[in-house]
Amino acid sequence: MPIEYVIAIVIAGFLFIVAASKSVKTPLRWVGLAALNLVIGAVLLFFANLVGEMAGFHLPINPVTALIAGFLRLPGLAALVMIKLFMM
């Protein structure tokens, strides 16, 4: 089976599920909220790395750390810093 057919079937299935659901807004709202928190977390980690560069400290910017920092904001960022300090 060609990959184009598989992609078309997956897209059609997703559209059917969305059309069959009672509310299309709620799932898309959660996806948008998660994406927004991911971006906020990445920005927080970027600025933390700018400040930490003076002390030779670096936190990796990946989806997991960005989501933690995005959802929990400054306490999440502080937790990531503490985890990094105690793991080293």
Secondary structure in CASP SS format (residue, H / E / C, confidence):
PFRMAT SS
TARGET T0000
AUTHOR 0000-0000-0000
METHOD secondary structure of the structure
MODEL  1
M C 1.00
P C 1.00
I H 1.00
E H 1.00
Y H 1.00
V H 1.00
I H 1.00
A H 1.00
I H 1.00
V H 1.00
I H 1.00
A H 1.00
G H 1.00
F H 1.00
L H 1.00
F H 1.00
I H 1.00
V H 1.00
A H 1.00
A H 1.00
S C 1.00
K C 1.00
S C 1.00
V C 1.00
K H 1.00
T H 1.00
P H 1.00
L H 1.00
R H 1.00
W H 1.00
V H 1.00
G H 1.00
L H 1.00
A H 1.00
A H 1.00
L H 1.00
N H 1.00
L H 1.00
V H 1.00
I H 1.00
G H 1.00
A H 1.00
V H 1.00
L H 1.00
L H 1.00
F H 1.00
F H 1.00
A H 1.00
N H 1.00
L H 1.00
V H 1.00
G H 1.00
E H 1.00
M H 1.00
A H 1.00
G C 1.00
F C 1.00
H C 1.00
L C 1.00
P C 1.00
I C 1.00
N C 1.00
P H 1.00
V H 1.00
T H 1.00
A H 1.00
L H 1.00
I H 1.00
A H 1.00
G H 1.00
F H 1.00
L H 1.00
R H 1.00
L H 1.00
P H 1.00
G H 1.00
L H 1.00
A H 1.00
A H 1.00
L H 1.00
V H 1.00
M H 1.00
I H 1.00
K H 1.00
L H 1.00
F H 1.00
M H 1.00
M C 1.00
END
